[in-house]
Amino acid sequence: MATRFRRHQAAIAISPFQPLTPHGQKLLQQALSSARQHIPQMHSLIEGRIRETNGKAYLVHLEHRTCGCRSFQDEDSPCSHAIAAIYATIKH
């Protein structure tokens, strides 16, 4: 079942250079807004711990495109934690 899902997901994959749908834009704006609230603690340029204001922390690895919340790898787009890590990396 998982293999079939992955094949279907690959078949409908959208190029990252195509414009987002209105729903995609809304989700990205929500993630950007949440990312501004997070406190990044980067261990390197590709890996770090992102702490939310409620105290929860998630390990993000940008090169592997993974996050402890699992949204980054499951949704195949950066979650708010990954966006916070990207911002922190750009600032350095």
Chimera marker file (.cmm) of the C-alpha trace (Angstrom):
<marker_set name="trace">
<marker id="1" x="0.000" y="0.000" z="0.000" r="1" g="1" b="0" radius="0.5"/>
<marker id="2" x="2.795" y="2.445" z="0.899" r="1" g="1" b="0" radius="0.5"/>
<marker id="3" x="4.601" y="1.689" z="-2.370" r="1" g="1" b="0" radius="0.5"/>
<marker id="4" x="1.439" y="2.344" z="-4.339" r="1" g="1" b="0" radius="0.5"/>
<marker id="5" x="0.944" y="5.629" z="-2.478" r="1" g="1" b="0" radius="0.5"/>
<marker id="6" x="4.544" y="6.721" z="-3.205" r="1" g="1" b="0" radius="0.5"/>
<marker id="7" x="4.129" y="5.926" z="-6.920" r="1" g="1" b="0" radius="0.5"/>
<marker id="8" x="0.911" y="7.947" z="-7.019" r="1" g="1" b="0" radius="0.5"/>
<marker id="9" x="2.587" y="10.798" z="-5.138" r="1" g="1" b="0" radius="0.5"/>
<marker id="10" x="5.495" y="10.822" z="-7.610" r="1" g="1" b="0" radius="0.5"/>
<marker id="11" x="3.121" y="10.774" z="-10.565" r="1" g="1" b="0" radius="0.5"/>
<marker id="12" x="1.335" y="13.928" z="-9.398" r="1" g="1" b="0" radius="0.5"/>
<marker id="13" x="4.418" y="15.744" z="-8.103" r="1" g="1" b="0" radius="0.5"/>
<marker id="14" x="4.569" y="19.406" z="-9.015" r="1" g="1" b="0" radius="0.5"/>
<marker id="15" x="7.742" y="21.159" z="-10.023" r="1" g="1" b="0" radius="0.5"/>
<marker id="16" x="8.966" y="23.486" z="-7.263" r="1" g="1" b="0" radius="0.5"/>
<marker id="17" x="9.153" y="26.260" z="-9.851" r="1" g="1" b="0" radius="0.5"/>
<marker id="18" x="5.444" y="26.265" z="-10.663" r="1" g="1" b="0" radius="0.5"/>
<marker id="19" x="3.187" y="28.797" z="-8.917" r="1" g="1" b="0" radius="0.5"/>
<marker id="20" x="1.351" y="27.624" z="-5.822" r="1" g="1" b="0" radius="0.5"/>
<marker id="21" x="-2.376" y="27.140" z="-5.770" r="1" g="1" b="0" radius="0.5"/>
<marker id="22" x="-4.348" y="29.528" z="-3.550" r="1" g="1" b="0" radius="0.5"/>
<marker id="23" x="-4.625" y="26.749" z="-0.945" r="1" g="1" b="0" radius="0.5"/>
<marker id="24" x="-0.863" y="26.135" z="-1.145" r="1" g="1" b="0" radius="0.5"/>
<marker id="25" x="-0.205" y="29.855" z="-0.712" r="1" g="1" b="0" radius="0.5"/>
<marker id="26" x="-2.432" y="29.914" z="2.378" r="1" g="1" b="0" radius="0.5"/>
<marker id="27" x="-0.612" y="26.935" z="3.917" r="1" g="1" b="0" radius="0.5"/>
<marker id="28" x="2.774" y="28.506" z="3.203" r="1" g="1" b="0" radius="0.5"/>
<marker id="29" x="1.697" y="31.812" z="4.784" r="1" g="1" b="0" radius="0.5"/>
<marker id="30" x="0.521" y="29.944" z="7.902" r="1" g="1" b="0" radius="0.5"/>
<marker id="31" x="3.856" y="28.110" z="8.131" r="1" g="1" b="0" radius="0.5"/>
<marker id="32" x="5.783" y="31.380" z="7.677" r="1" g="1" b="0" radius="0.5"/>
<marker id="33" x="3.741" y="33.041" z="10.397" r="1" g="1" b="0" radius="0.5"/>
<marker id="34" x="4.336" y="30.148" z="12.807" r="1" g="1" b="0" radius="0.5"/>
<marker id="35" x="8.050" y="30.029" z="11.949" r="1" g="1" b="0" radius="0.5"/>
<marker id="36" x="8.486" y="33.585" z="13.204" r="1" g="1" b="0" radius="0.5"/>
<marker id="37" x="7.384" y="32.404" z="16.674" r="1" g="1" b="0" radius="0.5"/>
<marker id="38" x="9.908" y="29.531" z="16.886" r="1" g="1" b="0" radius="0.5"/>
<marker id="39" x="13.312" y="29.692" z="18.553" r="1" g="1" b="0" radius="0.5"/>
<marker id="40" x="15.978" y="27.972" z="16.428" r="1" g="1" b="0" radius="0.5"/>
<marker id="41" x="19.048" y="26.351" z="17.985" r="1" g="1" b="0" radius="0.5"/>
<marker id="42" x="21.099" y="25.263" z="14.990" r="1" g="1" b="0" radius="0.5"/>
<marker id="43" x="23.829" y="22.658" z="15.606" r="1" g="1" b="0" radius="0.5"/>
<marker id="44" x="25.193" y="23.110" z="12.075" r="1" g="1" b="0" radius="0.5"/>
<marker id="45" x="24.065" y="24.653" z="8.795" r="1" g="1" b="0" radius="0.5"/>
<marker id="46" x="21.831" y="21.659" z="8.086" r="1" g="1" b="0" radius="0.5"/>
<marker id="47" x="20.648" y="20.412" z="11.479" r="1" g="1" b="0" radius="0.5"/>
<marker id="48" x="19.143" y="21.979" z="14.564" r="1" g="1" b="0" radius="0.5"/>
<marker id="49" x="16.522" y="21.941" z="17.267" r="1" g="1" b="0" radius="0.5"/>
<marker id="50" x="13.544" y="24.254" z="16.813" r="1" g="1" b="0" radius="0.5"/>
<marker id="51" x="11.660" y="25.174" z="19.970" r="1" g="1" b="0" radius="0.5"/>
<marker id="52" x="8.063" y="26.371" z="19.911" r="1" g="1" b="0" radius="0.5"/>
<marker id="53" x="6.765" y="28.956" z="22.389" r="1" g="1" b="0" radius="0.5"/>
<marker id="54" x="4.896" y="26.189" z="24.234" r="1" g="1" b="0" radius="0.5"/>
<marker id="55" x="8.197" y="24.425" z="25.007" r="1" g="1" b="0" radius="0.5"/>
<marker id="56" x="7.962" y="21.603" z="22.480" r="1" g="1" b="0" radius="0.5"/>
<marker id="57" x="11.125" y="21.064" z="20.451" r="1" g="1" b="0" radius="0.5"/>
<marker id="58" x="11.644" y="19.348" z="17.098" r="1" g="1" b="0" radius="0.5"/>
<marker id="59" x="14.846" y="18.175" z="15.458" r="1" g="1" b="0" radius="0.5"/>
<marker id="60" x="15.114" y="19.410" z="11.858" r="1" g="1" b="0" radius="0.5"/>
<marker id="61" x="17.584" y="18.106" z="9.274" r="1" g="1" b="0" radius="0.5"/>
<marker id="62" x="17.450" y="20.284" z="6.163" r="1" g="1" b="0" radius="0.5"/>
<marker id="63" x="19.608" y="18.069" z="3.948" r="1" g="1" b="0" radius="0.5"/>
<marker id="64" x="17.445" y="14.994" z="4.621" r="1" g="1" b="0" radius="0.5"/>
<marker id="65" x="14.280" y="17.114" z="4.582" r="1" g="1" b="0" radius="0.5"/>
<marker id="66" x="13.062" y="15.721" z="7.880" r="1" g="1" b="0" radius="0.5"/>
<marker id="67" x="11.474" y="17.166" z="11.007" r="1" g="1" b="0" radius="0.5"/>
<marker id="68" x="10.407" y="15.589" z="14.277" r="1" g="1" b="0" radius="0.5"/>
<marker id="69" x="6.836" y="16.727" z="13.618" r="1" g="1" b="0" radius="0.5"/>
<marker id="70" x="6.925" y="14.535" z="10.460" r="1" g="1" b="0" radius="0.5"/>
<marker id="71" x="5.118" y="17.178" z="8.414" r="1" g="1" b="0" radius="0.5"/>
<marker id="72" x="8.236" y="18.066" z="6.372" r="1" g="1" b="0" radius="0.5"/>
<marker id="73" x="8.658" y="14.526" z="5.057" r="1" g="1" b="0" radius="0.5"/>
<marker id="74" x="4.965" y="13.565" z="4.936" r="1" g="1" b="0" radius="0.5"/>
<marker id="75" x="3.722" y="16.678" z="3.141" r="1" g="1" b="0" radius="0.5"/>
<marker id="76" x="6.869" y="17.039" z="1.003" r="1" g="1" b="0" radius="0.5"/>
<marker id="77" x="6.980" y="20.754" z="1.743" r="1" g="1" b="0" radius="0.5"/>
<marker id="78" x="8.723" y="22.592" z="4.569" r="1" g="1" b="0" radius="0.5"/>
<marker id="79" x="6.872" y="22.815" z="7.866" r="1" g="1" b="0" radius="0.5"/>
<marker id="80" x="7.141" y="25.873" z="10.105" r="1" g="1" b="0" radius="0.5"/>
<marker id="81" x="10.061" y="24.263" z="11.962" r="1" g="1" b="0" radius="0.5"/>
<marker id="82" x="12.003" y="23.747" z="8.724" r="1" g="1" b="0" radius="0.5"/>
<marker id="83" x="11.269" y="27.321" z="7.676" r="1" g="1" b="0" radius="0.5"/>
<marker id="84" x="12.589" y="28.570" z="11.033" r="1" g="1" b="0" radius="0.5"/>
<marker id="85" x="15.742" y="26.482" z="10.492" r="1" g="1" b="0" radius="0.5"/>
<marker id="86" x="16.164" y="27.902" z="6.988" r="1" g="1" b="0" radius="0.5"/>
<marker id="87" x="15.805" y="31.466" z="8.323" r="1" g="1" b="0" radius="0.5"/>
<marker id="88" x="18.374" y="30.744" z="11.041" r="1" g="1" b="0" radius="0.5"/>
<marker id="89" x="20.792" y="29.302" z="8.481" r="1" g="1" b="0" radius="0.5"/>
<marker id="90" x="20.410" y="32.313" z="6.181" r="1" g="1" b="0" radius="0.5"/>
<marker id="91" x="21.071" y="34.743" z="9.046" r="1" g="1" b="0" radius="0.5"/>
<marker id="92" x="24.456" y="33.111" z="9.710" r="1" g="1" b="0" radius="0.5"/>
<link id1="1" id2="2" r="1" g="1" b="0" radius="0.2"/>
<link id1="2" id2="3" r="1" g="1" b="0" radius="0.2"/>
<link id1="3" id2="4" r="1" g="1" b="0" radius="0.2"/>
<link id1="4" id2="5" r="1" g="1" b="0" radius="0.2"/>
<link id1="5" id2="6" r="1" g="1" b="0" radius="0.2"/>
<link id1="6" id2="7" r="1" g="1" b="0" radius="0.2"/>
<link id1="7" id2="8" r="1" g="1" b="0" radius="0.2"/>
<link id1="8" id2="9" r="1" g="1" b="0" radius="0.2"/>
<link id1="9" id2="10" r="1" g="1" b="0" radius="0.2"/>
<link id1="10" id2="11" r="1" g="1" b="0" radius="0.2"/>
<link id1="11" id2="12" r="1" g="1" b="0" radius="0.2"/>
<link id1="12" id2="13" r="1" g="1" b="0" radius="0.2"/>
<link id1="13" id2="14" r="1" g="1" b="0" radius="0.2"/>
<link id1="14" id2="15" r="1" g="1" b="0" radius="0.2"/>
<link id1="15" id2="16" r="1" g="1" b="0" radius="0.2"/>
<link id1="16" id2="17" r="1" g="1" b="0" radius="0.2"/>
<link id1="17" id2="18" r="1" g="1" b="0" radius="0.2"/>
<link id1="18" id2="19" r="1" g="1" b="0" radius="0.2"/>
<link id1="19" id2="20" r="1" g="1" b="0" radius="0.2"/>
<link id1="20" id2="21" r="1" g="1" b="0" radius="0.2"/>
<link id1="21" id2="22" r="1" g="1" b="0" radius="0.2"/>
<link id1="22" id2="23" r="1" g="1" b="0" radius="0.2"/>
<link id1="23" id2="24" r="1" g="1" b="0" radius="0.2"/>
<link id1="24" id2="25" r="1" g="1" b="0" radius="0.2"/>
<link id1="25" id2="26" r="1" g="1" b="0" radius="0.2"/>
<link id1="26" id2="27" r="1" g="1" b="0" radius="0.2"/>
<link id1="27" id2="28" r="1" g="1" b="0" radius="0.2"/>
<link id1="28" id2="29" r="1" g="1" b="0" radius="0.2"/>
<link id1="29" id2="30" r="1" g="1" b="0" radius="0.2"/>
<link id1="30" id2="31" r="1" g="1" b="0" radius="0.2"/>
<link id1="31" id2="32" r="1" g="1" b="0" radius="0.2"/>
<link id1="32" id2="33" r="1" g="1" b="0" radius="0.2"/>
<link id1="33" id2="34" r="1" g="1" b="0" radius="0.2"/>
<link id1="34" id2="35" r="1" g="1" b="0" radius="0.2"/>
<link id1="35" id2="36" r="1" g="1" b="0" radius="0.2"/>
<link id1="36" id2="37" r="1" g="1" b="0" radius="0.2"/>
<link id1="37" id2="38" r="1" g="1" b="0" radius="0.2"/>
<link id1="38" id2="39" r="1" g="1" b="0" radius="0.2"/>
<link id1="39" id2="40" r="1" g="1" b="0" radius="0.2"/>
<link id1="40" id2="41" r="1" g="1" b="0" radius="0.2"/>
<link id1="41" id2="42" r="1" g="1" b="0" radius="0.2"/>
<link id1="42" id2="43" r="1" g="1" b="0" radius="0.2"/>
<link id1="43" id2="44" r="1" g="1" b="0" radius="0.2"/>
<link id1="44" id2="45" r="1" g="1" b="0" radius="0.2"/>
<link id1="45" id2="46" r="1" g="1" b="0" radius="0.2"/>
<link id1="46" id2="47" r="1" g="1" b="0" radius="0.2"/>
<link id1="47" id2="48" r="1" g="1" b="0" radius="0.2"/>
<link id1="48" id2="49" r="1" g="1" b="0" radius="0.2"/>
<link id1="49" id2="50" r="1" g="1" b="0" radius="0.2"/>
<link id1="50" id2="51" r="1" g="1" b="0" radius="0.2"/>
<link id1="51" id2="52" r="1" g="1" b="0" radius="0.2"/>
<link id1="52" id2="53" r="1" g="1" b="0" radius="0.2"/>
<link id1="53" id2="54" r="1" g="1" b="0" radius="0.2"/>
<link id1="54" id2="55" r="1" g="1" b="0" radius="0.2"/>
<link id1="55" id2="56" r="1" g="1" b="0" radius="0.2"/>
<link id1="56" id2="57" r="1" g="1" b="0" radius="0.2"/>
<link id1="57" id2="58" r="1" g="1" b="0" radius="0.2"/>
<link id1="58" id2="59" r="1" g="1" b="0" radius="0.2"/>
<link id1="59" id2="60" r="1" g="1" b="0" radius="0.2"/>
<link id1="60" id2="61" r="1" g="1" b="0" radius="0.2"/>
<link id1="61" id2="62" r="1" g="1" b="0" radius="0.2"/>
<link id1="62" id2="63" r="1" g="1" b="0" radius="0.2"/>
<link id1="63" id2="64" r="1" g="1" b="0" radius="0.2"/>
<link id1="64" id2="65" r="1" g="1" b="0" radius="0.2"/>
<link id1="65" id2="66" r="1" g="1" b="0" radius="0.2"/>
<link id1="66" id2="67" r="1" g="1" b="0" radius="0.2"/>
<link id1="67" id2="68" r="1" g="1" b="0" radius="0.2"/>
<link id1="68" id2="69" r="1" g="1" b="0" radius="0.2"/>
<link id1="69" id2="70" r="1" g="1" b="0" radius="0.2"/>
<link id1="70" id2="71" r="1" g="1" b="0" radius="0.2"/>
<link id1="71" id2="72" r="1" g="1" b="0" radius="0.2"/>
<link id1="72" id2="73" r="1" g="1" b="0" radius="0.2"/>
<link id1="73" id2="74" r="1" g="1" b="0" radius="0.2"/>
<link id1="74" id2="75" r="1" g="1" b="0" radius="0.2"/>
<link id1="75" id2="76" r="1" g="1" b="0" radius="0.2"/>
<link id1="76" id2="77" r="1" g="1" b="0" radius="0.2"/>
<link id1="77" id2="78" r="1" g="1" b="0" radius="0.2"/>
<link id1="78" id2="79" r="1" g="1" b="0" radius="0.2"/>
<link id1="79" id2="80" r="1" g="1" b="0" radius="0.2"/>
<link id1="80" id2="81" r="1" g="1" b="0" radius="0.2"/>
<link id1="81" id2="82" r="1" g="1" b="0" radius="0.2"/>
<link id1="82" id2="83" r="1" g="1" b="0" radius="0.2"/>
<link id1="83" id2="84" r="1" g="1" b="0" radius="0.2"/>
<link id1="84" id2="85" r="1" g="1" b="0" radius="0.2"/>
<link id1="85" id2="86" r="1" g="1" b="0" radius="0.2"/>
<link id1="86" id2="87" r="1" g="1" b="0" radius="0.2"/>
<link id1="87" id2="88" r="1" g="1" b="0" radius="0.2"/>
<link id1="88" id2="89" r="1" g="1" b="0" radius="0.2"/>
<link id1="89" id2="90" r="1" g="1" b="0" radius="0.2"/>
<link id1="90" id2="91" r="1" g="1" b="0" radius="0.2"/>
<link id1="91" id2="92" r="1" g="1" b="0" radius="0.2"/>
</marker_set>
